[in-house]
Amino acid sequence: MRYKNKTKRVGRGRLVGVMNKAGRFGAAKEYVFTFLRGEGGDVPYLFTQAQLDVAEDRATKNPEDLLPRRKFFFF
């Protein structure tokens, strides 16, 4: 698993690998879990590694659509 977590808590935007505890036939054995900010607060998301690979490839091919990364912290 590429995204490891040593604690049981996850911060917003952190990618953490989780096992699929009740996997059905054809389901992924593991997912990448994160919280992202939504309109009603933090929203949980599960992605497969393939979905993240597609998103990364899309970002690489379309750098003109990316926003600059924030270079300082907000507390």
N, C-alpha and C positions, 0 to 999 in steps of 0.2 A: 504494500500500500504506500503510495507516494506521499500522502498528506497524513502525518501522524500527529496525535494529540496525547499528551501525557496527563492532561487533566480531564475532568468531566464537564468543564465549562468552555464555551466558545464565544469569542468576541466578534462583533460585527465585522464582516469582510474577511475573516480568517477562514481558510479552507482546511477542513478536517475530514479525514477518511473515516467512514463508518461501515460496518458490516450490515448486510441486508439480513435482518433477523427472521423475517417470515417470507423468504423468497419463493416466488412462484416459478413455474416452468418458463424458461427463457428470460427471467429477470437477471439483472446484474447481481453479482455476489457482493459487491461493495459499491458505495456511492461516495461522493464528495459533498459534505454538508457545510452550509454557511448560513448566516443571518445577513440579510441586506435590508437597508432602510426602505420602507414602503410608506404609503400615505397614512396608514394607521399605526405606524411604529415599525419595529423590527419584524421581518417576515422570514420564516425558515425556507430554505431551498435545498433540494437534493439534485445533484448532477451526476451523470456517469462520466467516466474519464473521457469517453469518446465525445461527449457534448462539450467538455472543456477544451479538448483538442481542436474541435471545429471552431469554437469561439476564438481561440488563440490564433489559429490560422487566418481567420477572417480579419482579426486586428492587425496581423502582420502584413496582409495583402492590401489593407486600406488605412495606412497611417494618417492620411488626410482627415479621417473621420474621428480620430482620437482626441481627447482633451488632455491638456498638460497635467502632469501629476503634481499634487500639492507637495511643497517641500518643507513644510513646517507642521507642527502638531497643535491641535486644539485640545484643551483639557476641559 
